[in-house]
Amino acid sequence: MLDVLERSGAPVAHLRLELTETAMLDSVEDCVLKMEQLHAHGVRFSLDDFGTGYASLTYLKRLRSTS
């Protein structure tokens, strides 16, 4: 994804990816790793529908601030 962002020339600071709770729960560790890599390049994140399924506040502790 980073290569696509670079080629597009779009300002990464204006990009915010929205993640759903279920997308995160499929593979929390993999999701966190990818989020950290993208965040290091300026991408920000929003969580959607958090708490509507199986997630709890303990999952939020595993994430660094990416907003």
Protein Blocks (a to p, Z undefined) as FASTA:
>chain_A
ZZmmmmnopafklpccdddfklmmmommlmmmmmmmmmmnopacddehihklmbcfklmm
mpccfZZ
